[in-house]
Amino acid sequence: MKVLANDGIADSGKDMLIDAGIELLETKVSQEHLIGFINENQVDVLLVRSATKVRKDILEACPTLKIVGRGGVGMDNIDVEHAIDKGIYVINTPNASSRSVAEMVFAHFFSLARFLHESNRLMPLEGDTHFSALKKSFSNAVELEGKTLGVIGFGGIGMEVVKMGISLGMKVKVLTRKPRKKKITLEFFDGQKVDFEISSTDDLNEFLKEADFISINTPKTSEYILDTPQFEKMKDGVFIVNTARGGVLNEVALLDFIESGKVAGAALDVFENEPSPELPLLMNPNLSLSPHVGGNTVDAQEKIAAELAVQIIDIKKKLKI
């Protein structure tokens, strides 16, 4: 079996694949040359992250492909249904990067709540001349403890966000399309565990009215989850973080409600016009911004690689190749 890890793979996955007798190709092949490379080398498995697109043309033109894998949660860059129709296994890693994304959510929350995003911009420029003025301008910071954390989505990332919120002493509200219950387990360094039963709600209005901090952790949506009517129902001074997908919130409306003071601050790791975010977003001092790196930690990449390798090895055994 030959595996092409076109967007790279961490050492944990490499070692597992090689130990299983699988040939690993790490050549970075451009999108336009991918079909030729796969056919010339009789590649069985194509692994991608977000850079490489696996569309119908590749699936149709590459008869040797047996598995297409995405290192991450969403599979927007893969024509999943067409692959399945052709009998190709489609795999991803829904849990491997959950912790890293959740930590990014709170990195942004802390940055917003303490004005660190703006302080880090201004201190190098004005710290030596306007120190006292800057200190005063950043004096209205808030703590997260005791505040209500609103989590939209209750998958692996949403669950990790909930865990962190609980550990910080926050009240937790979860919004899902249908109400459900999940057991959340917090594990500590000394082996102790504490279980919490979390019930989600589908009452968007009540959810928005109560949340002080809102984290969006959903798959890609066909329409905005947060648009003008939803922003109007939020608490004054709410903080919002989107690490889900561009297009789940209306960025133009967000800027309007930041301007009005309804939204105290927001953070975007993903954008509607990615990879070319709109300039008004990039220039707004009330936004904390990052370039879609929620799951990009060394730890997450090792977990992703191992999770992909396990699935490939299992499928190899099923196919007896």
ZAPALUM-646555 format. One record per residue (C-alpha): x, y, z; residue in three letters. Coordinates in steps of 0.02 Angstrom, whole numbers, plus 50000, padded with zeros to 5 digits. Last residue first. Layout:
XYZALA/...
//
This chain:
498214972050039ILE/496924962350137LYS/495544975250110LEU/494994973750291LYS/496804973750353LYS/497204989150249LYS/495654997450321ILE/496304994950498ASP/498035001450451ILE/497275016850371ILE/496195020450524GLN/497655018850645VAL/498745029850535ALA/497445043650527LEU/497285044150717GLU/499175044250739ALA/499405058650617ALA/498015068750697ILE/498695066050873LYS/500435071550818GLU/499695086550729GLN/498695091250884ALA/500225091250996ASP/501275101450875VAL/499885114250873THR/498885119850722ASN/497105115750771GLY/496515133650793GLY/497715140650663VAL/496495148850543HIS/497515165050524PRO/497255173450695SER/496305189150743LEU/495755198250901SER/494485211350847LEU/494095227350941ASN/495505236750856PRO/494715234650683ASN/496035234950546MET/496005216750493LEU/494115216350492LEU/493965232350389PRO/495255224850268LEU/494175209850220GLU/495015193050246PRO/495985185750098SER/496265167250137PRO/494825166150176GLU/493415177350119ASN/492135172150249GLU/493455171150385PHE/494145159250515VAL/495155162550674ASP/494035177250718LEU/493935185550887ALA/492625197550949ALA/492505212351067GLY/491275222351169ALA/489805217851056VAL/488315229351088LYS/489495244251081GLY/488725251750923SER/490355249850826GLU/490525231750882ILE/488735229150824PHE/489115236150652ASP/490725226050639LEU/489765210050677LEU/488455214450547ALA/489815215150414VAL/490575198850476GLU/488925189250467ASN/489245173450568LEU/489375155250515VAL/490155160850351GLY/491975157250392GLY/492105140950487ARG/492225135850670ALA/493495145850770THR/492305160350799ASN/492475169650964VAL/491175181851032ILE/491215193651182PHE/489595201651244VAL/489555219551307GLY/487675222051295ASP/486825205251305LYS/486295197551140MET/484585199051058LYS/485125212150930GLU/486595201150877PHE/485365187250834GLN/484265198050723PRO/485815205350636THR/486615188550596ASP/487335174250699LEU/487015156750634ILE/487295163050457TYR/486775151750314GLU/487355135850228SER/488355130550381THR/490125123650400LYS/490295112750554PRO/489965120350726THR/491025127250867ASN/490495145350893ILE/491035152151062SER/489985165351151ILE/490505174751308PHE/489255184251416ASP/487815172551369ALA/486085174751447GLU/485045183551313LYS/485865173751173LEU/485365156951248PHE/483595162651285GLU/483365168251105ASN/484175152651032LEU/483065140351124ASP/483765123851059ASP/484505119451229THR/485925108451288SER/485945098251448SER/487645095651530ILE/487925081651656GLU/489535084851750PHE/490785071651806ASP/492315074851915VAL/493895064551902LYS/495385062852017GLN/496975055151949GLY/498185067552029ASP/498385078451874PHE/496505081051854PHE/495175074051738GLU/493565083551702LEU/492205072351634THR/490735079151536ILE/489175068451523LYS/488035073751381LYS/486205078251372LYS/485185083451221ARG/484085097351154PRO/483955097650963LYS/484805110450850ARG/486125113350983THR/486515127751102LEU/487545124851259VAL/487505135751416LYS/488905135151545VAL/489175145251703LYS/491015149151721MET/492145143251862GLY/493715142051756LEU/493655122951756SER/491855123851695ILE/492345134751548GLY/493775123151506MET/492645108051504LYS/491335117251398VAL/492655121851269VAL/493195103551263GLU/491395098151234MET/491185110851095GLY/492755104451011ILE/492165086351013GLY/490405090350958GLY/489185101051057PHE/488875116250948GLY/488595134350999ILE/489395136751169VAL/488785150951282GLY/489905154451431LEU/489045163751571THR/490185173851686LYS/490645168451862GLY/492495166951821GLU/492905175051654LEU/493635190951730GLU/493375208151656VAL/494485222351594ALA/493965240551611ASN/495725246851649SER/496415245751471PHE/496215264251431SER/496975269151599LYS/498555259051573LYS/498695265851396LEU/498595283651462ALA/499895279951595SER/501135272651470PHE/500905286351338HIS/502695290151285THR/503695274051312ASP/502245262251281GLY/501665271551127GLU/502175261250975LEU/502825245051053PRO/501405245851181MET/500055248951051LEU/499875232550958ARG/500155221151109ASN/498925231651209SER/497605229551074GLU/497625210551074HIS/497935210351261LEU/496335219951298PHE/496065209451457ARG/494385201851410ALA/494865201151226LEU/496525192151252SER/495755180651381PHE/494355175951261PHE/495595173851118HIS/496695161851215ALA/495075153851273PHE/494525149251097VAL/496315144151052MET/496295131851197GLU/494695124451126ALA/495515122650955VAL/497005113551030SER/495915102051133ARG/494835097150985SER/496305093550868SER/496265074550875ALA/494385072350897ASN/493615072750723PRO/495105065150632THR/494565061250455ASN/494225046150344ILE/493425043350174VAL/493485025650106TYR/493275024849917ILE/491855014149849GLY/491495025849704LYS/489885031949785ASP/490905035349943ILE/492085046649845ALA/490625055749765HIS/489825058649934GLU/491435065450010VAL/491935078049878ASP/493405083549986ILE/493925101550028ASN/492455104650145ASP/492965089550250MET/492885097250423GLY/493745088950571VAL/495605088050536GLY/496915078050443GLY/495815073050297ARG/495965055650224GLY/495555048450054VAL/495645029550043ILE/495585017049899LYS/496365027249760LEU/497035016349618THR/495705022249495PRO/496325040349492CYS/495405050449359ALA/493665050149433GLU/494175054249612LEU/495365067749550ILE/494045076149442ASP/492715074449577LYS/493685085149700ARG/495065081749824VAL/495725099149865LYS/497445100949943THR/497785115250064ALA/496615110450206SER/497405094350266ARG/497705080250145VAL/498045061550144LEU/497875051749981LEU/497915032849998VAL/498165019649864ASP/499465028649756VAL/499905019849594GLN/501495030349573ASN/501125036449397GLU/499265037449434ASN/499435047749593ILE/500755059149515PHE/499725062449359GLY/498155066549459ILE/499115078149577LEU/499975088749445HIS/498705103149444GLU/498525103149634GLN/500395104249664SER/501255088849735VAL/502185089749901LYS/503155073449906THR/502905064350069GLU/502675046750002LEU/502445033250133LEU/502565014750093GLU/501565004050215ILE/502394989450304GLY/501434992050467ALA/503004999150550ASP/503085011950409ILE/501295017450442LEU/501535018750630MET/503165028350615ASP/502475040850492LYS/500925043750598GLY/501895048150755SER/503135058250652ASP/501865070950591ALA/501105070650417ILE/501285082550270GLY/500055091250154ASP/500215078150017ASN/500355063150130ALA/500375050749986LEU/500135033050052VAL/500635017549955LYS/500005000050000MET/
//
